[in-house]
Amino acid sequence: MTRGLLLLIGCLSLALGLIGIFVPLLPTVPFILLASFCFARSSQRLHQWLISHPWFAQALQDWEEQGGIRKDLKRKAYIMTSLSFMVSIVLVPLLWVKLMLLGMCLALLLYLWRVPELDD
């Protein structure tokens, strides 16, 4: 039962992570990390596929082995997070939503800042 639930969560997380590549405000990295975590405990085949995938392999290996993100990837995450939130804040007409988005952006940037940075 637990294995099936983890497999389901892993598949949903992977799907959301892939959608997040194209949709601003839907974070890719946390969903891919969650998928990797779930697959490691439910499907060795899917976990192996994910950690050897050309798009995700290096970042997942860095995270699993050293608990950090490479400097260049972290810089890209800062830029893309800031840009997507800025676009959303400009497009949203309601002030309270703009403030909520600003708070979410700052929280995510703070989280990224706290993640250990690995040398390229």
GROMACS elastic network, one bead per residue, 0.5 to 0.9 nm:
[ bonds ]
;  ai    aj funct       b0    kb
    1     4     6  0.52124   500
    1     5     6  0.62998   500
    1     6     6  0.87140   500
    2     5     6  0.51041   500
    2     6     6  0.61399   500
    2     7     6  0.85173   500
    2    42     6  0.82050   500
    3     6     6  0.51732   500
    3     7     6  0.61087   500
    3     8     6  0.86423   500
    3    38     6  0.86504   500
    3    41     6  0.70108   500
    3    43     6  0.80763   500
    4     7     6  0.50132   500
    4     8     6  0.61639   500
    4     9     6  0.86249   500
    4    42     6  0.70560   500
    5     8     6  0.50813   500
    5     9     6  0.61499   500
    5    10     6  0.84485   500
    5    38     6  0.88686   500
    5    42     6  0.84795   500
    6     9     6  0.50697   500
    6    10     6  0.59242   500
    6    11     6  0.85391   500
    6    35     6  0.87370   500
    6    37     6  0.87530   500
    6    38     6  0.50861   500
    6    39     6  0.70287   500
    6    41     6  0.71320   500
    6    42     6  0.59177   500
    6    43     6  0.88460   500
    7    10     6  0.50021   500
    7    11     6  0.61679   500
    7    12     6  0.86233   500
    7    35     6  0.84685   500
    7    38     6  0.62642   500
    7    39     6  0.61585   500
    7    41     6  0.82196   500
    7    42     6  0.55173   500
    7    43     6  0.68778   500
    8    11     6  0.51922   500
    8    12     6  0.61885   500
    8    13     6  0.84903   500
    8    38     6  0.85737   500
    9    12     6  0.51282   500
    9    13     6  0.59461   500
    9    14     6  0.84750   500
    9    34     6  0.82478   500
    9    35     6  0.71291   500
    9    38     6  0.68388   500
    9    39     6  0.88568   500
   10    13     6  0.50679   500
   10    14     6  0.60698   500
   10    15     6  0.85725   500
   10    31     6  0.85020   500
   10    32     6  0.84556   500
   10    34     6  0.66520   500
   10    36     6  0.70420   500
   10    37     6  0.76490   500
   10    38     6  0.50092   500
   10    39     6  0.58845   500
   10    42     6  0.85942   500
   11    14     6  0.51042   500
   11    15     6  0.61728   500
   11    16     6  0.86272   500
   11    35     6  0.66484   500
   11    38     6  0.86375   500
   11    39     6  0.83733   500
   12    15     6  0.50770   500
   12    16     6  0.61374   500
   12    17     6  0.84852   500
   12    31     6  0.86023   500
   12    35     6  0.78518   500
   13    16     6  0.50837   500
   13    17     6  0.59690   500
   13    18     6  0.85343   500
   13    30     6  0.85646   500
   13    32     6  0.64297   500
   13    33     6  0.85115   500
   13    34     6  0.64149   500
   13    35     6  0.52642   500
   13    36     6  0.89945   500
   13    38     6  0.89840   500
   14    18     6  0.61546   500
   14    19     6  0.85891   500
   14    28     6  0.86608   500
   14    31     6  0.61579   500
   14    32     6  0.55628   500
   14    33     6  0.87295   500
   14    34     6  0.80292   500
   14    35     6  0.54762   500
   14    36     6  0.84206   500
   15    18     6  0.51900   500
   15    19     6  0.62114   500
   15    20     6  0.85140   500
   15    31     6  0.83598   500
   15    32     6  0.87708   500
   16    19     6  0.50247   500
   16    20     6  0.59762   500
   16    21     6  0.88531   500
   16    26     6  0.76286   500
   16    27     6  0.82407   500
   16    28     6  0.72862   500
   16    31     6  0.65164   500
   16    32     6  0.83623   500
   17    21     6  0.66927   500
   17    26     6  0.76035   500
   17    27     6  0.66349   500
   17    29     6  0.67428   500
   17    30     6  0.75919   500
   17    32     6  0.55642   500
   17    35     6  0.86432   500
   18    21     6  0.54121   500
   18    22     6  0.76124   500
   18    28     6  0.66034   500
   18    31     6  0.85606   500
   18    32     6  0.81403   500
   19    22     6  0.56931   500
   19    23     6  0.62090   500
   19    26     6  0.75504   500
   19    27     6  0.89077   500
   19    28     6  0.76857   500
   20    24     6  0.67067   500
   20    25     6  0.74378   500
   20    27     6  0.54029   500
   20    29     6  0.86282   500
   20    31     6  0.86441   500
   21    24     6  0.77397   500
   21    26     6  0.78577   500
   21    27     6  0.77488   500
   21    28     6  0.59757   500
   22    26     6  0.85077   500
   23    26     6  0.58907   500
   23    27     6  0.84680   500
   23    84     6  0.89241   500
   24    27     6  0.76836   500
   24    80     6  0.86627   500
   24    81     6  0.82283   500
   24    83     6  0.88794   500
   24    84     6  0.53171   500
   24    85     6  0.75320   500
   24    87     6  0.87731   500
   24    88     6  0.80018   500
   25    81     6  0.76441   500
   25    84     6  0.63926   500
   25    85     6  0.66838   500
   25    88     6  0.80957   500
   27    30     6  0.63406   500
   27    31     6  0.69046   500
   27    81     6  0.85310   500
   28    31     6  0.55386   500
   28    32     6  0.62593   500
   28    33     6  0.87374   500
   29    32     6  0.51426   500
   29    33     6  0.60951   500
   29    34     6  0.85470   500
   30    33     6  0.50802   500
   30    34     6  0.60974   500
   30    35     6  0.85542   500
   31    34     6  0.50127   500
   31    35     6  0.60815   500
   31    36     6  0.85805   500
   32    36     6  0.61651   500
   32    37     6  0.86257   500
   32    50     6  0.86762   500
   32    56     6  0.80689   500
   32    60     6  0.83864   500
   33    36     6  0.50693   500
   33    37     6  0.62241   500
   33    38     6  0.86731   500
   33    60     6  0.70574   500
   33    63     6  0.83756   500
   34    37     6  0.50210   500
   34    38     6  0.61489   500
   34    39     6  0.84988   500
   35    38     6  0.51311   500
   35    39     6  0.59481   500
   35    40     6  0.84097   500
   35    47     6  0.82331   500
   35    50     6  0.85205   500
   36    39     6  0.51456   500
   36    40     6  0.59921   500
   36    41     6  0.87471   500
   36    46     6  0.84459   500
   36    47     6  0.59189   500
   36    50     6  0.68594   500
   36    51     6  0.75112   500
   36    60     6  0.78093   500
   37    40     6  0.52812   500
   37    41     6  0.67311   500
   37    42     6  0.89107   500
   37    47     6  0.82095   500
   38    41     6  0.53548   500
   38    42     6  0.61442   500
   38    43     6  0.80451   500
   38    47     6  0.82352   500
   39    44     6  0.65076   500
   39    45     6  0.81687   500
   39    46     6  0.59972   500
   39    48     6  0.85580   500
   39    50     6  0.85689   500
   40    43     6  0.61499   500
   40    44     6  0.58753   500
   40    45     6  0.88488   500
   40    46     6  0.80090   500
   40    47     6  0.53074   500
   40    48     6  0.82323   500
   41    44     6  0.74698   500
   41    47     6  0.85494   500
   42    46     6  0.85736   500
   42    47     6  0.84201   500
   43    46     6  0.54138   500
   43    47     6  0.61621   500
   43    48     6  0.85500   500
   44    47     6  0.50361   500
   44    48     6  0.59710   500
   44    49     6  0.84915   500
   45    48     6  0.52042   500
   45    49     6  0.61876   500
   45    50     6  0.86763   500
   46    50     6  0.60767   500
   46    51     6  0.86143   500
   47    50     6  0.51081   500
   47    51     6  0.61447   500
   47    52     6  0.84771   500
   48    51     6  0.53025   500
   48    52     6  0.60564   500
   48    53     6  0.84294   500
   49    52     6  0.53106   500
   49    53     6  0.59539   500
   50    53     6  0.51507   500
   50    54     6  0.87246   500
   50    55     6  0.89317   500
   50    56     6  0.68848   500
   50    57     6  0.68781   500
   50    60     6  0.84524   500
   51    54     6  0.84049   500
   51    56     6  0.64648   500
   51    58     6  0.77778   500
   51    59     6  0.86923   500
   51    60     6  0.61151   500
   51    61     6  0.68179   500
   52    55     6  0.85809   500
   52    56     6  0.73500   500
   52    58     6  0.82273   500
   52    60     6  0.89583   500
   52    61     6  0.89274   500
   53    56     6  0.55557   500
   53    57     6  0.52263   500
   53    58     6  0.87415   500
   54    57     6  0.56482   500
   54    58     6  0.78099   500
   55    58     6  0.78555   500
   55    59     6  0.84930   500
   56    59     6  0.56500   500
   56    60     6  0.60201   500
   56    61     6  0.84937   500
   57    60     6  0.53244   500
   57    61     6  0.60099   500
   57    62     6  0.85223   500
   58    61     6  0.51864   500
   58    62     6  0.60910   500
   58    63     6  0.85740   500
   59    62     6  0.51249   500
   59    63     6  0.61555   500
   59    64     6  0.86338   500
   59    68     6  0.85622   500
   59    69     6  0.66580   500
   59    70     6  0.75079   500
   59    73     6  0.81870   500
   60    63     6  0.50235   500
   60    64     6  0.60130   500
   60    65     6  0.83815   500
   60    69     6  0.88769   500
   61    64     6  0.51248   500
   61    65     6  0.58104   500
   61    66     6  0.79602   500
   61    67     6  0.89460   500
   62    65     6  0.53518   500
   62    66     6  0.54437   500
   62    67     6  0.64877   500
   62    68     6  0.61081   500
   62    69     6  0.64311   500
   62    70     6  0.75488   500
   62   118     6  0.81718   500
   63    66     6  0.55520   500
   63    68     6  0.50129   500
   63    69     6  0.64040   500
   64    67     6  0.57444   500
   64    68     6  0.81819   500
   65    68     6  0.83513   500
   66    69     6  0.84626   500
   66   116     6  0.87422   500
   66   118     6  0.82275   500
   67   115     6  0.80035   500
   67   116     6  0.70010   500
   67   117     6  0.89850   500
   68   115     6  0.59821   500
   68   117     6  0.55767   500
   68   118     6  0.60456   500
   69    72     6  0.84337   500
   69    73     6  0.66255   500
   69    74     6  0.61382   500
   69   115     6  0.70152   500
   69   116     6  0.64204   500
   69   117     6  0.52403   500
   69   118     6  0.56339   500
   69   119     6  0.86544   500
   70    73     6  0.53813   500
   70    74     6  0.61118   500
   70    75     6  0.86454   500
   70   116     6  0.85391   500
   70   117     6  0.56403   500
   70   119     6  0.58269   500
   70   120     6  0.56765   500
   71    74     6  0.50971   500
   71    75     6  0.61742   500
   71    76     6  0.87125   500
   71   117     6  0.56102   500
   71   118     6  0.57433   500
   71   119     6  0.58878   500
   71   120     6  0.59672   500
   72    75     6  0.50736   500
   72    76     6  0.62878   500
   72    77     6  0.86453   500
   72   119     6  0.85391   500
   72   120     6  0.67644   500
   73    76     6  0.50418   500
   73    77     6  0.61398   500
   73    78     6  0.86854   500
   73   120     6  0.89702   500
   74    78     6  0.62526   500
   74    79     6  0.86970   500
   74   112     6  0.72867   500
   74   113     6  0.84982   500
   74   115     6  0.88950   500
   74   117     6  0.74327   500
   75    78     6  0.51458   500
   75    79     6  0.63186   500
   75    80     6  0.86917   500
   76    79     6  0.51092   500
   76    80     6  0.60095   500
   76    81     6  0.83030   500
   77    80     6  0.52638   500
   77    81     6  0.58130   500
   77    82     6  0.83144   500
   77   109     6  0.87548   500
   77   112     6  0.79655   500
   78    81     6  0.53121   500
   78    82     6  0.60515   500
   78    83     6  0.85448   500
   78   109     6  0.66857   500
   78   112     6  0.75735   500
   78   113     6  0.87940   500
   79    82     6  0.52428   500
   79    83     6  0.60653   500
   79    84     6  0.85651   500
   80    83     6  0.51188   500
   80    84     6  0.59873   500
   80    85     6  0.84042   500
   81    84     6  0.54102   500
   81    85     6  0.61177   500
   81    86     6  0.84668   500
   81   105     6  0.71689   500
   81   108     6  0.80243   500
   81   109     6  0.76490   500
   82    85     6  0.53401   500
   82    86     6  0.59911   500
   82    87     6  0.86207   500
   82   105     6  0.70599   500
   82   109     6  0.81864   500
   83    86     6  0.50903   500
   83    87     6  0.61712   500
   83    88     6  0.85813   500
   84    87     6  0.52420   500
   84    88     6  0.62061   500
   84    89     6  0.86030   500
   85    88     6  0.50174   500
   85    89     6  0.59930   500
   85    90     6  0.85543   500
   85   101     6  0.67667   500
   85   102     6  0.73507   500
   85   104     6  0.86415   500
   85   105     6  0.63758   500
   86    89     6  0.50705   500
   86    90     6  0.61672   500
   86    91     6  0.86213   500
   86   101     6  0.87759   500
   86   102     6  0.83371   500
   86   105     6  0.88700   500
   87    90     6  0.52094   500
   87    91     6  0.62053   500
   87    92     6  0.86915   500
   88    91     6  0.51391   500
   88    92     6  0.60575   500
   88    98     6  0.80285   500
   88   101     6  0.77662   500
   89    92     6  0.54526   500
   89    93     6  0.82250   500
   89    97     6  0.78812   500
   89    98     6  0.50963   500
   89    99     6  0.82151   500
   89   101     6  0.65592   500
   89   102     6  0.73927   500
   90    93     6  0.77313   500
   90    98     6  0.79060   500
   91    98     6  0.89965   500
   92    95     6  0.79607   500
   92    97     6  0.70243   500
   92    98     6  0.65132   500
   93    97     6  0.79051   500
   93    98     6  0.77169   500
   94    97     6  0.53998   500
   94    98     6  0.63520   500
   94    99     6  0.88468   500
   95    99     6  0.62287   500
   95   100     6  0.85990   500
   96    99     6  0.50803   500
   96   100     6  0.61373   500
   96   101     6  0.86183   500
   97   101     6  0.60799   500
   97   102     6  0.84749   500
   98   101     6  0.51486   500
   98   102     6  0.61460   500
   98   103     6  0.86565   500
   99   103     6  0.61776   500
   99   104     6  0.86167   500
  100   103     6  0.50929   500
  100   104     6  0.62032   500
  100   105     6  0.85812   500
  101   104     6  0.50068   500
  101   105     6  0.60378   500
  101   106     6  0.85663   500
  102   105     6  0.50434   500
  102   106     6  0.61863   500
  102   107     6  0.85886   500
  103   106     6  0.51642   500
  103   107     6  0.61271   500
  103   108     6  0.86109   500
  104   107     6  0.50883   500
  104   108     6  0.61367   500
  104   109     6  0.85404   500
  105   108     6  0.52004   500
  105   109     6  0.60882   500
  105   110     6  0.84925   500
  106   109     6  0.50711   500
  106   110     6  0.60027   500
  106   111     6  0.85314   500
  107   110     6  0.50765   500
  107   111     6  0.61929   500
  107   112     6  0.86807   500
  108   111     6  0.50123   500
  108   112     6  0.61875   500
  108   113     6  0.85486   500
  109   112     6  0.50259   500
  109   113     6  0.60750   500
  109   114     6  0.86596   500
  110   113     6  0.50085   500
  110   114     6  0.63181   500
  110   115     6  0.88787   500
  111   114     6  0.51825   500
  111   115     6  0.64797   500
  112   115     6  0.52529   500
  112   116     6  0.84714   500
  113   116     6  0.77931   500
  113   117     6  0.85227   500
  114   117     6  0.86104   500
